[in-house]
Amino acid sequence: MNIKIDRLPSYRIAYLRQVGPYGPHNVKVMEKLKSWAKKKGLFNKNSTILSIPRDNPEVTSPENCRYDAGIVISNEYQIDNNVSEDRLIGGQYRIYRVKHTAEEIQKAWDLIFVELLNEGYLVDSRPMFERYYGEEDDVDYCDICIPIILKQQ
C-alpha cells in the first residue's frame, strides 16, 4: 500500500445511488452507471470513477446506508434524467493506493482508520471514496481517498 497526502480538486459528478446494505448491490449500481456512461461516451481510458459510501454502517442501520457510484464530468456536461448530479468539495486527502482486488481493498479499509489515528490525523466530514481510472481492464490499482483536516500535535 502506497500512502500520500494530496490536495484534490472539487469534482462534479454524475451518479447513481443504492440504499441498503453495502455489498453486492453496490457492484450492480456501479455496472449500471458504467453502462450509462459508455452510452454517453463518458467511460473511457481517461475516466475517473468514484465509489462513495455515504454512511458509516457502524452508526447507520444497513438498510439506510447510501452508496453512490459516480463518474467525474466536466462543468459543461449536461446530464440527463437517468442520473443525479453532485459536487464533491476538494481539499486535503490522505490517499491509499492499493491493488484493485476485493481482498486488498478490504484489507486497506480495515487498516486505514487505525493508521490515521496512530499518525495523528483527523477525518473531515467530506465524503471518503474509492477512485478508479480508465476502463476496468486497464485498472490495476485503486485510490482510497480519506478527507483529513489537521494533523494533531
Buried (B, 14 or more C-beta within 10 A) or exposed (E): EEBEEEEBEEBBBBBBBBEEBBEEEBEEBBEBBBEBBEEBEBBEEEBBBBBBBBBEEEEEEEEEBBBBBBBBBEEEEEBEEEBEEBEBEEBBBBBBBBEBEEEBBEBBBEEBEEBBEEEEBEBBEBBBBBBBBBBEEEBEBBBBBBBBEEEEE
